[in-house]
Amino acid sequence: MNDYEYLVARVGQTAADRAVNLGYVENSQTDGPTPTPSSDMLHPAAMTDPVQATLWPDFAVAPPASQARRKARSGAFTDNMALPIHRWFRYSAGFSAEWAELMIGRDCPPDGVVFDPFAGSGTTLLAARATGRASLGVEAHTFVRRVAEAKLAIVDVDAFEAAAYRMVEASRHTAAPELSQAPDLIGRCFEQDVLDGLTRLRDAWRSRRPETEAIDGLLSLALTAILRPCSHVGTAQWQYVLPTRRKASVADPYVAFRDRIAMMAQDLHATGSSVASAQMFQGDARTCADIADASVDLVVTSPPYPNNYDYADATRLEMTFWGEVESWSDLQSVVRRKLIRSCSQHSAAEKLNLESLLARPALEPIREELTQVCHALAEVRMTKGGRKTYHTMIAAYFADMADTFHALRRVVKPGGVCHLMIGDSAPYGVYAPCDRWMGELALAAGFRTWTFEKVRDRNLKWKNRKHDVPLKEGVLTVIG
């Protein structure tokens, strides 16, 4: 059975043909090359199939020759910003929805359940819904979980638009906000007239008569999503705010909100309402406490990379605007303490003891190598100005991932498949072979086999990179 026949058997003729057109598989059933969609077929008006519109966001031909490029970008969220619903909020820590949809269509039976223990803003769950599969997601970051829940909401689009109109009208009649009481970060990131409009919209959302929970979440997300476009300060690639960098163009709050509502309504109309269930849980990937034993057919996820990316700081502007944090110092207690320990800010705040971490029984398969790496980091950090606690961060990260694999072994059915988009790490230039270590931890947790396929090289283009150790990103596949 070739790849095309396999896809037909698993996901049906239509989905298999889409995979052929994307260049993921070859159709040996045909005598010639796979026909490429014409420009007429790819025009928005011709896209009656919601998944077709999702897969061809730019209305441009994607021939089979693009396979390598798409594969290389399977770890990137950037392409999702052209996809309906995915584009509602930029979450740089995500991964390709198209890749997730292909994995789900290939490896999950039509009546199966897909699970993402690091669900983030909902990429996997949206991809599962597009293929008609039921899905479950766990996310520890409360703010990001709410983003995912809003994107997964099923609402009456007319009611949503009417609620947005009432919210705008109410905002024009609210009392003038006391902007001098705004947190320092908010005052530095918005001009006074812009902040006035944003605050009026927020106050109108808070004081209005509640709609359905789904509509309330969508309205909140629409306002949240326009904060960056309305700010005059810059944003780094990984969503950190740069208050000292000014942008040339700043959006008007009311125009931006109107346009965001229109885009969201358009996407809701285009994608329709799926009968496939999608449920998000506030929880911890290290326990997956809300997920039943042997209930999952397929895991598609991307855990945090041990590369010092601060997931809490990446959403600080939005959380400060909504009053969830007042300053940077709040991020540890409100967000970081719930997350996998993948940044030095987290490990430093917890004042972790390296030897206690290394003694964890779950780390036995990798303890010798991990100890060498952590001790090397402990020495190198003393020669650095910042003295970042990478030595305890790396140890804590793999201890957390060991717990995660044990939790996954419990919830995944015998013979189930896990696809994890992962990246390796070299803090202070000390290399940690994340793919091999995580494979070893998966086996120790009770999984049968693991393989790793590289999809792209990393640490090649950054002008400010701290070391020249070659890094990679790829898919760790674990079989139960």
C-alpha positions in Angstrom: 0.0 0.0 0.0 1.5 3.3 -1.0 1.2 6.6 0.9 -1.8 7.7 -1.1 -3.7 4.5 -0.6 -2.9 4.6 3.1 -4.4 8.1 3.4 -7.5 7.1 1.5 -8.0 4.2 3.9 -7.5 6.4 7.0 -9.0 9.7 6.2 -11.0 9.4 2.9 -10.6 10.4 -0.7 -11.0 14.2 -0.2 -8.5 14.5 2.6 -6.0 12.3 0.7 -6.3 14.4 -2.4 -5.6 17.5 -0.4 -2.4 15.9 0.9 -1.4 15.1 -2.6 -2.0 18.7 -3.7 0.1 19.9 -0.8 2.9 17.7 -1.9 3.1 15.5 1.2 2.4 12.3 -0.7 2.5 11.0 -4.3 -0.5 9.5 -5.9 0.7 6.5 -7.9 -2.9 5.9 -9.0 -2.5 8.5 -11.6 -0.6 8.2 -14.9 0.9 11.6 -14.8 1.8 14.3 -12.3 -0.7 15.3 -9.7 -2.9 18.1 -11.1 -2.3 21.4 -9.4 -5.3 23.6 -8.5 -5.9 26.4 -11.0 -5.9 30.0 -9.9 -9.7 30.0 -10.4 -10.1 27.1 -8.0 -8.0 28.9 -5.4 -10.0 32.2 -5.6 -11.8 32.9 -2.3 -15.2 32.8 -3.9 -14.5 29.2 -5.2 -13.5 27.9 -1.8 -16.7 26.3 -0.5 -14.8 23.7 1.4 -13.6 25.2 4.8 -10.5 23.0 4.9 -9.7 24.0 1.3 -9.7 27.7 2.4 -7.5 26.8 5.3 -4.9 25.0 3.3 -4.7 27.6 0.6 -4.7 30.9 2.6 -2.7 32.9 0.1 -4.7 31.7 -2.9 -1.5 30.7 -4.6 -0.4 27.5 -6.2 1.6 25.1 -3.9 3.1 22.5 -6.1 4.6 19.2 -4.9 8.0 20.9 -5.1 7.1 22.9 -2.0 7.1 19.8 0.2 10.6 20.4 1.6 9.8 24.1 2.3 6.6 23.2 4.1 8.4 20.4 6.0 11.1 22.8 7.1 8.4 25.2 8.4 6.4 22.6 10.3 7.7 24.0 13.6 6.8 27.6 12.8 3.6 29.4 13.8 4.1 32.2 11.4 2.3 30.5 8.5 -0.8 30.1 10.8 -1.3 33.9 10.7 -2.7 33.5 7.2 -5.2 30.7 8.3 -8.8 31.4 9.4 -9.2 31.4 13.2 -5.5 30.6 13.8 -4.8 34.2 12.8 -6.9 35.8 15.5 -4.0 36.0 17.9 -0.3 35.8 17.3 1.3 33.2 19.6 4.8 32.8 18.6 5.4 29.6 20.6 3.0 27.6 18.4 3.7 25.4 15.4 2.3 24.8 11.9 -1.4 24.0 11.8 -1.0 22.3 8.4 1.5 19.9 9.8 -0.7 19.1 12.7 -3.7 18.5 10.4 -1.7 16.1 8.3 -0.4 14.1 11.3 -4.0 13.9 12.7 -5.4 12.8 9.4 -2.7 10.2 9.0 -2.4 8.7 12.5 -5.8 9.2 14.2 -8.8 7.1 13.3 -11.9 9.1 12.4 -13.6 8.2 15.7 -10.4 8.7 17.7 -9.3 11.3 20.2 -6.4 13.7 19.7 -4.6 15.2 22.7 -2.3 18.1 23.2 -0.8 18.4 26.7 0.8 21.8 25.8 -2.2 23.1 24.0 -1.2 26.8 23.9 -3.5 28.8 21.7 -5.3 25.7 20.3 -3.4 24.9 17.1 -3.8 21.1 17.6 -7.4 21.2 18.6 -8.4 23.4 15.7 -6.5 21.1 13.3 -8.3 18.1 14.9 -11.7 19.8 14.4 -10.8 20.5 10.7 -10.4 16.7 10.2 -13.5 15.8 12.2 -11.7 14.3 15.2 -12.5 14.9 18.8 -9.8 16.6 20.8 -8.6 17.4 24.3 -6.1 20.0 25.4 -4.3 20.9 28.6 -2.7 24.3 29.1 -1.1 25.7 32.3 -0.9 29.3 31.2 -4.4 30.7 32.1 -4.3 33.7 29.7 -3.3 31.5 26.7 -5.9 28.9 27.6 -8.6 31.5 27.4 -7.3 32.5 23.9 -7.6 28.8 22.8 -11.1 28.5 24.3 -12.3 31.6 22.4 -10.8 30.3 19.1 -12.7 27.0 19.7 -16.0 28.7 20.5 -19.0 27.9 18.4 -21.4 30.9 18.2 -24.2 32.5 16.2 -22.2 34.9 14.1 -25.0 37.4 13.8 -25.3 37.5 17.6 -21.5 37.9 17.9 -21.5 40.9 15.6 -24.5 42.5 17.3 -22.8 42.1 20.7 -19.7 43.8 19.3 -21.8 46.7 18.0 -23.5 47.1 21.4 -20.1 47.1 23.1 -18.7 49.8 20.8 -21.8 52.0 21.3 -21.6 51.5 25.1 -17.9 52.5 25.1 -18.7 55.8 23.5 -20.9 56.7 26.5 -18.7 55.5 29.3 -17.1 57.9 31.8 -13.7 59.2 30.8 -11.2 56.8 32.2 -8.6 57.8 34.7 -5.5 57.1 32.7 -3.1 58.4 35.3 -3.8 55.2 37.3 -2.7 52.9 34.4 0.3 50.6 35.2 3.7 51.9 34.1 4.0 49.4 31.3 0.7 50.4 29.8 1.5 54.1 30.1 4.8 53.5 28.2 3.3 51.5 25.5 0.3 53.6 24.4 -0.3 57.2 23.6 -3.0 58.9 25.7 -5.7 59.1 23.0 -5.1 55.5 22.0 -5.2 54.3 25.6 -8.4 56.3 26.1 -10.1 54.3 23.4 -8.8 50.9 24.5 -9.8 51.6 28.1 -13.3 52.7 27.1 -13.7 49.4 25.1 -12.4 47.4 28.0 -14.7 49.1 30.5 -17.6 48.6 28.2 -16.8 44.9 28.0 -16.7 44.7 31.8 -19.9 46.6 32.4 -22.1 45.3 29.7 -24.9 42.7 30.2 -23.1 39.4 29.7 -23.8 37.5 26.5 -23.1 33.8 26.2 -19.7 32.7 27.6 -18.5 32.0 24.1 -19.4 35.5 22.8 -17.9 37.1 25.9 -14.6 35.3 25.2 -14.6 36.3 21.5 -15.2 40.0 22.3 -12.4 39.9 24.9 -10.0 38.2 22.4 -10.8 40.7 19.7 -9.8 43.6 22.1 -6.8 41.7 23.3 -5.6 41.0 19.7 -5.5 44.7 18.8 -3.3 45.9 21.6 0.0 45.3 19.7 -1.2 47.1 16.5 -2.5 50.0 18.6 0.8 50.4 20.6 3.5 52.7 19.3 6.3 50.5 20.8 8.0 47.6 19.1 7.6 43.9 19.6 10.5 41.5 19.4 10.1 38.3 17.3 9.2 36.3 20.3 6.5 38.8 21.5 8.6 40.6 24.1 7.6 44.3 24.3 10.3 46.8 23.3 9.3 50.1 25.0 12.3 52.0 23.7 11.6 51.1 20.0 8.9 53.2 18.2 6.8 52.0 15.3 5.9 54.3 12.4 2.3 53.2 12.1 -0.2 52.9 15.0 -3.8 51.7 14.5 -6.8 53.5 15.8 -8.5 51.4 18.5 -12.0 51.7 17.1 -11.0 51.0 13.5 -8.8 48.1 14.7 -11.6 46.6 16.8 -14.1 46.9 14.0 -11.7 45.2 11.5 -10.9 42.4 14.0 -14.6 41.7 14.6 -15.2 41.6 10.8 -12.2 39.2 10.2 -13.4 36.9 13.0 -17.0 36.9 11.7 -15.7 36.1 8.2 -13.6 33.2 9.5 -16.6 31.9 11.5 -18.8 32.0 8.4 -16.1 30.3 6.3 -15.3 27.5 8.6 -18.8 26.7 9.8 -19.6 24.8 12.9 -18.0 21.4 13.4 -19.7 18.6 15.3 -16.2 17.4 16.5 -15.9 18.1 20.2 -12.9 20.1 21.4 -12.3 20.6 25.1 -9.7 22.6 26.9 -8.6 22.1 30.5 -6.6 24.3 32.8 -4.0 21.9 34.0 -0.4 20.6 34.1 1.1 18.4 31.4 3.2 16.7 34.1 0.1 15.0 35.5 -2.7 15.4 32.8 -5.0 15.0 35.7 -8.2 15.7 33.8 -7.5 13.1 31.1 -8.8 9.5 31.6 -6.5 6.5 31.4 -6.0 5.0 27.9 -8.4 7.5 26.3 -6.1 9.1 23.7 -5.3 7.7 20.2 -2.8 10.4 19.1 -0.8 13.2 20.8 0.3 16.1 18.6 2.1 18.7 20.6 5.2 21.0 21.0 6.5 21.2 24.5 8.5 24.3 25.5 12.1 24.2 24.3 14.8 24.5 27.0 16.1 27.7 25.3 15.2 30.4 28.0 12.1 31.6 26.3 9.9 33.2 28.9 6.3 32.3 28.1 5.1 34.6 30.9 6.9 37.7 29.7 5.6 37.1 26.2 2.1 37.9 27.3 2.9 40.6 29.9 1.4 43.5 27.9 -1.9 41.8 27.4 -2.1 40.5 31.0 -1.2 43.9 32.4 -3.9 45.6 30.3 -6.5 43.2 31.7 -5.3 43.6 35.3 -4.0 40.1 35.7 -0.5 41.3 36.7 0.7 44.7 37.7 4.5 44.3 37.1 7.1 42.0 35.9 7.6 40.6 39.4 4.1 39.2 39.4 4.8 36.9 36.5 6.4 34.2 38.6 3.5 33.7 41.0 0.8 34.2 38.4 2.2 32.3 35.5 5.7 30.8 35.6 5.2 28.6 38.7 2.5 26.6 36.7 4.7 26.0 33.7 7.4 23.5 32.6 10.7 25.0 33.9 12.3 26.0 30.6 13.7 29.5 31.3 16.3 30.7 33.8 14.0 33.3 35.3 11.8 30.4 36.5 14.7 28.3 37.8 16.3 31.3 39.6 13.1 32.3 41.3 12.6 28.8 42.7 16.2 28.6 44.0 16.5 25.0 42.8 19.1 22.6 44.2 21.0 21.0 41.4 22.0 17.8 43.1 18.4 17.2 44.4 17.1 17.5 40.8 19.7 15.2 39.4 18.8 12.6 42.0 15.3 12.3 40.8 14.6 8.6 40.0 12.8 9.5 36.7 16.1 10.9 35.4 18.0 7.6 35.7 18.2 6.9 32.0 20.0 10.1 31.2 21.5 11.0 34.6 25.2 10.5 33.8 25.1 12.7 30.7 22.8 15.2 32.2 25.0 15.6 35.2 28.0 16.3 33.1 26.1 19.0 31.1 24.7 20.6 34.3 28.1 20.7 36.0 29.7 22.2 33.0 27.0 24.9 32.9 27.5 25.5 36.7 31.2 26.3 35.9 30.6 28.3 32.8 28.0 30.6 34.4 30.5 31.8 36.9 32.5 33.4 34.0 29.4 35.2 32.7 28.1 38.6 33.7 24.5 37.5 34.0 25.3 34.2 35.8 22.1 32.7 34.5 20.9 29.6 36.2 21.0 27.4 33.1 22.5 24.5 35.1 19.3 24.1 37.3 17.0 25.1 34.4 18.3 22.2 32.2 18.0 19.7 35.1 14.5 20.9 36.1 13.4 20.9 32.4 14.2 17.2 31.9 12.8 16.2 35.3 9.5 17.9 34.2 9.6 16.2 30.8 10.2 12.8 32.5 7.0 13.4 34.5 5.2 14.4 31.3 6.1 11.2 29.5 4.8 9.2 32.5 1.6 11.1 32.3 1.3 10.5 28.6 2.0 6.8 28.9 -1.0 6.7 31.3 -3.5 8.5 29.0 -2.4 7.1 25.6 -3.9 3.9 24.4 -1.7 0.8 23.8 -0.2 1.3 20.3 -1.0 5.0 20.3 1.3 7.6 18.7 2.8 10.8 20.0 4.3 13.4 17.7 6.3 16.1 19.6 7.8 19.0 17.8 11.0 19.7 19.8 14.2 21.7 19.6 17.6 21.1 21.2 19.5 23.6 23.3 23.0 24.9 24.0 22.9 27.5 26.8 26.2 29.2 27.2 27.4 27.0 24.3 27.0 23.8 26.3 25.1 21.3 24.1 22.1 19.3 25.4 21.0 16.5 23.0 17.3 17.0 23.7 16.0 14.6 21.1 17.9 11.6 22.4 17.4 12.4 26.0 13.6 12.8 25.5 13.5 9.5 23.6 15.3 7.8 26.5 12.8 9.3 29.0 9.9 8.1 26.9 11.2 4.6 26.9 11.7 4.7 30.6 8.1 5.8 31.0 6.8 2.7 29.2 6.7 3.6 25.6 8.0 1.0 23.1 10.0 2.9 20.5 11.0 6.4 19.5 12.4 8.1 16.3 13.5 11.6 15.5 13.3 13.4 12.2 15.0 16.7 11.7 12.9 19.3 9.9 15.2 22.3 10.0 18.5 23.7 11.4 18.5 26.5 14.0 20.9 29.1 15.3 22.1 30.0 11.8 20.8 33.5 11.2 20.6 35.2 14.5 22.9 38.2 14.5 22.9 38.3 18.3 23.4 34.6 18.9 25.5 33.8 21.9 27.3 30.8 20.5 27.9 29.0 17.2 26.7 25.5 18.3 24.5 24.1 15.5 21.0 23.4 16.7 18.0 21.7 15.1 14.3 21.3 15.3 12.3 18.2 14.5 9.6 15.7 15.3 10.1 13.1 18.0 7.7 10.3 17.4 7.0 7.9 20.3 4.9 4.7 20.0 3.0 3.3 22.9 
